[in-house]
Amino acid sequence: MARVPGLARTVQAAACALALLALATGCTGGSSSDGAASTTAVRRTTSTTSSARPPGPTAPTTPTQGLGEGFAPEQDGRRSLRGFSEVVVTVIDSSGKSCTLCLMAATTEAQRERGLMEVTDPELGGYDGMLFEFPDDQDGAFWMRNTPMPLSIAYFDRVGEVVSITDMAPCADKASCPSYPAGATFRYALEVPKGQLGDALVAKGSRMTIIARKCPLASPAG
């Protein structure tokens, strides 16, 4: 499997604003992932109300490339999957260290069902992962159907606290792919290439907060 850079450098909470402006990818500077081409549709969940925080603009689709089918042209140094918006979050761990992440956002039912399905870019177009947002509490599970690369997933409750974390194995396009339940109700799910949740300071005791709906300009490569 291809490996991608770590999510960014670990910073103290006081340095969080600087990290957001620079938006160097990642938080600890480590490199531990197998780039994930996964969509992990959610099984046995329902969404009936609208989100209190409207998503930002979505990357354009084309007549031949619909939702999640390839990456849109580069904007601000990143290439989002077609039909997806973006979101900026901070993660604060139990020691008070803080990390800022630029993520693709799956805010609609169609986006959540598609997710990272069939994606093969190990750098995820320059994003740190994908955040699945639900308008109400969920008790279902994610799976890896038609997802060729391994992922790690973190489930968060309605206030952004970690519910559970697990790794998910690739699976072909078949109905018998296993599910990965959260073990409790959740409101958000974060997918990153396998092994990169630690780089993002995501662990039991961490808390995630959405801070913006548009990522800042990406730092130039190199």
Secondary structure, 3 states (H helix, E strand, C coil): CCCCCCCCECEEHHHHHHHHHHCCCCECCCCCCCCCCECCCEECCCCCCCCCCCCCCCCCCCCCCCCCCCECCCECCECCECCCEEEEEEEECCCCEEEEEEEEEECCHHHHHHCCECCCCCCHHHCCCEEEEEEEEECCEEECCCECCCEEEEEECCCCEEEEEEEECCECCCCCCCEEECCCCEEEEEEEECCCCCCCCCCCCCEEEEEECCCCCCCCCC
